[in-house]
Amino acid sequence: MNRFHKQKSLFSHMRLLLPLFVFCIMFLLLLEGLSSVSSAAAREEASRLRDSVLQGAVQCYALEGFYPEDLAYLQEHYGISYNTDKYVVSYEVIGSNLMPDVTVIPLYGREEGT
C-alpha cells in the first residue's frame, strides 16, 4: 500500500471543498445585494406614495381653497390609491389652511392578502 495515499485523499477533498466554499460565499454576497436593492426600492416607493398624497392635498387646496379633512376625500376626489396590505398612511390635519402631516409606514413582513 502506498504510504502517501491518505495525503492524496485529503488533498483531493480540499480541492473539492474550496470551490464549494467560494460558491457559498458568492451566493451569500448575492443575497445580501438583492436584499439591499429590495430595501432601497421599498423606501423609494414609500417616499413616492407620501409625495403623491401631499401633491393631492396641495391640488385640493389650490382648486377648492382648503386641505382635505381626511385621506378618504383624496382617494374619492383626487384618485389617490395605494396598497393597504403594504402601507399605512397617517394623514393628520392641523387646520383647513395648513398643510397636513403625512407619514407613510411600510408594513414589512406581512404577506399579501392577510
C-alpha positions in Angstrom: 0.0 0.0 0.0 1.2 3.5 -0.8 2.1 5.4 2.3 1.1 8.7 0.7 -2.4 7.6 -0.1 -4.0 9.5 2.8 -2.3 12.7 1.9 -3.6 12.5 -1.7 -7.1 11.8 -0.5 -7.0 14.8 1.9 -5.7 17.0 -0.9 -8.4 15.8 -3.3 -11.1 16.5 -0.8 -9.7 20.0 -0.2 -9.7 20.6 -4.0 -13.5 19.8 -4.0 -14.3 21.8 -0.9 -12.6 25.0 -1.8 -14.8 25.7 -4.9 -17.9 24.8 -2.9 -16.8 27.2 -0.1 -16.2 30.0 -2.7 -19.6 29.4 -4.3 -21.3 29.6 -0.9 -19.6 32.9 -0.1 -20.5 34.3 -3.5 -24.1 33.2 -3.1 -24.4 34.9 0.3 -23.0 38.1 -1.1 -25.6 38.0 -4.0 -28.4 37.5 -1.5 -27.2 40.5 0.6 -27.0 42.6 -2.5 -30.6 41.7 -3.6 -31.8 42.4 -0.1 -30.2 45.8 -0.2 -31.7 46.7 -3.6 -35.2 45.5 -2.4 -35.0 47.7 0.7 -34.0 50.7 -1.3 -36.9 50.1 -3.7 -39.4 49.8 -0.8 -38.1 53.1 0.7 -38.4 54.8 -2.7 -42.0 53.5 -3.2 -43.0 54.8 0.3 -41.5 58.2 -0.5 -43.4 58.4 -3.8 -46.6 57.5 -2.0 -46.1 60.3 0.5 -45.3 62.8 -2.3 -48.4 61.7 -4.1 -50.7 62.2 -1.1 -49.1 65.6 -0.5 -49.5 66.6 -4.1 -53.2 65.6 -4.0 -53.7 67.7 -0.8 -52.0 70.7 -2.5 -54.1 70.3 -5.6 -57.2 70.2 -3.5 -56.1 73.4 -1.7 -55.4 75.1 -5.0 -58.8 74.1 -6.5 -61.1 74.2 -3.5 -59.4 76.5 -1.0 -58.9 74.0 1.8 -56.9 70.9 2.6 -59.0 67.8 2.8 -60.1 66.6 6.3 -59.1 63.0 5.7 -57.4 60.7 3.3 -60.7 59.2 2.1 -61.5 62.6 0.5 -58.3 62.5 -1.5 -59.0 58.9 -2.5 -62.5 59.7 -3.7 -62.0 63.0 -5.4 -58.3 63.1 -6.5 -57.6 59.5 -7.4 -55.1 58.7 -4.6 -54.8 55.0 -4.2 -52.3 52.6 -2.5 -51.9 49.0 -1.4 -53.2 48.9 2.1 -51.5 45.5 2.6 -48.1 47.1 2.1 -48.5 50.6 3.7 -50.3 52.5 6.4 -50.7 56.2 5.6 -51.1 58.6 8.5 -52.9 61.8 7.4 -53.1 64.3 10.2 -54.9 67.6 9.6 -53.7 70.6 11.6 -56.2 73.1 10.1 -58.1 73.7 6.8 -55.5 76.2 5.8 -52.3 74.4 7.0 -50.5 71.6 5.1 -51.4 68.2 6.7 -48.8 66.0 8.2 -48.4 62.8 6.1 -46.5 59.8 7.2 -46.2 56.5 5.2 -45.3 53.4 7.2 -44.3 50.3 5.3 -45.7 47.0 6.6 -42.7 44.7 6.2 -43.0 41.0 6.8 -46.7 40.8 6.0 -47.9 38.5 3.3 -50.3 40.0 0.7 -53.9 39.2 1.3 -53.6 38.7 5.0 
